[in-house]
Amino acid sequence: MVSLRRLWGKGRAIPALSDAVAQELRARYHLDEGELKLLRSAERRGKFAGRPAAYVRVYRADRAQASSARVRSYEDLSLYPELVVYEGHVEQDGIYLVPRVQSSLPGPLGLRRYLG
């Protein structure tokens, strides 16, 4: 399985995206390095369809800081859903990330992408 596990101390920010997640965002959504630098991810271990997986939320770190949101874990992002840009999971056979959908926003299917 591709590992996204990161350790950080109390009060420290979540580190930059893992290489695997950054590569997936670059390839699938054509994000450039400037856009990737704005993003961070948080994970939670679990199972997907009975297989071990890591659930991943990718969010805008600059917007979290500007709003004084305290994001230290995957669960913390449930309090700030407006910060989450991509969400998915990592399994042994790959990474699956999709844009976070919020139906109240305008645009095709209400897809939100806070990159710009």
HELIX and SHEET records of a PDB file:
HELIX    1   1 ASP A   19  TYR A   29  1                                  11    
HELIX    2   2 GLU A   33  LYS A   37  1                                   5    
HELIX    3   3 ALA A   61  ALA A   66  1                                   6    
HELIX    4   4 GLU A   75  SER A   78  5                                   4    
HELIX    5   5 PRO A   81  LEU A   83  5                                   3    
HELIX    6   6 PRO A  108  GLY A  110  5                                   3    
SHEET    1   A 4 LEU A  39  PHE A  48  0                                        
SHEET    2   A 4 ARG A  51  ARG A  60 -1                                        
SHEET    3   A 4 VAL A  84  GLU A  91 -1                                        
SHEET    4   A 4 GLY A  94  PRO A  99 -1                                        
END                                                                             
